[in-house]
């Protein structure tokens, strides 16, 4: 019964995360039908908005990075069952995203504006390409493990997880972190870059750089020289850039 309950928890967390991911796409895109988005929300003086928005980005970065570290997981799984550790991580991400969506303060002003219709279409194509890269990348390794379903399923069926194996399919032959590549493209590809959107793009780019630094330490600890060689040959999240000799 406990194993079945954990499977249900994993499914609920997955559904919540997927819904928040879809909302994030619309939020970054600034689509008019969205209740809130990067350019639609509570009003505040620019300085106040910058402080609040920067704090929200920092909250996301801290939660997303700290909870993913092995040391945190080791302590955390003394409190919650290990089979749903990843699911609870995803649920915490949902909570942080909801806070971001609710309390983000848009900042008026234009960094750039593309009026040419062909140019706008090209930029929107990049926007959707970014999200496409991100989503496809989750499937290239193990989508269900990434979002906690596999762990709960193995626990339900009484099976052990297979040992980690380093693989570099498709996008991973070009960059080491294609999820971040997609995230980066999606945040910067907009025909109308407002000050608020610009702050979000900068903030999440900083998060990407910090997140990669922490993830690489974990991956080196798991895969050793095999990953070190991979770092020497392949760029970080931009092809050819960020190789580690």
DARANOR-V399168 format. One record per pair of residues at least 24 apart in sequence whose C-alpha atoms are under 7 Angstrom apart, sorted by the first residue. I is the first residue (numbers start at 1). GAP is how many residues later the second one is. D is the distance in whole Angstrom. If there is no record, write none. Layout:
BEGIN
((I GAP D) (I GAP D))
END
This chain:
BEGIN
((3 152 7) (3 153 5) (4 152 6) (6 78 6) (6 146 6) (7 145 5) (7 146 6) (7 149 7) (10 74 6) (10 77 5) (10 138 6) (10 139 6) (10 142 6) (11 138 7) (13 74 6) (13 77 7) (13 78 5) (14 73 7) (14 133 6) (16 78 7) (17 73 6) (17 74 7) (17 77 6) (20 74 6) (28 159 6) (36 65 7) (37 64 7) (38 68 6) (38 158 7) (38 159 6) (39 67 5) (39 157 7) (39 158 7) (40 66 6) (41 63 6) (41 64 6) (41 65 6) (42 61 7) (42 62 7) (42 63 5) (43 62 6) (43 63 7) (44 61 7) (46 61 6) (49 56 5) (49 58 7) (53 51 6) (53 52 6) (56 44 6) (57 146 6) (57 147 7) (60 36 6) (61 146 6) (64 29 7) (65 146 6) (83 68 5) (83 69 5) (83 72 6) (84 64 7) (84 67 7) (84 68 6) (86 61 6) (86 62 5) (87 60 6) (87 61 5) (90 57 7) (106 90 5) (107 88 5) (107 89 4) (108 86 6) (108 87 6) (108 88 7) (109 85 5) (109 86 5) (110 83 6) (110 84 4) (110 85 6) (111 82 5) (111 83 6) (111 84 6) (112 80 6) (112 81 5) (113 78 6) (113 79 5) (113 80 6) (114 77 5) (114 78 6) (120 71 6) (123 66 6) (123 67 6) (123 68 6) (124 65 7) (124 66 7) (126 59 7) (126 63 6) (127 58 6) (127 59 5) (127 62 5) (127 63 7) (128 58 7) (130 52 4) (130 53 6) (130 55 5) (130 56 5) (131 51 6) (131 52 7) (131 55 6) (133 45 7) (133 46 7) (133 49 5) (134 44 7) (134 45 4) (134 48 5) (134 49 6) (137 41 6) (137 42 6) (140 29 6) (174 60 6) (174 61 7) (174 65 6) (175 59 6) (175 60 5) (175 61 5) (175 62 5) (175 63 6) (175 64 5) (176 58 6) (176 59 6) (176 60 5) (176 61 6) (177 59 6) (177 60 5) (178 59 6) (180 28 6) (180 57 6) (181 56 5) (181 57 7))
END
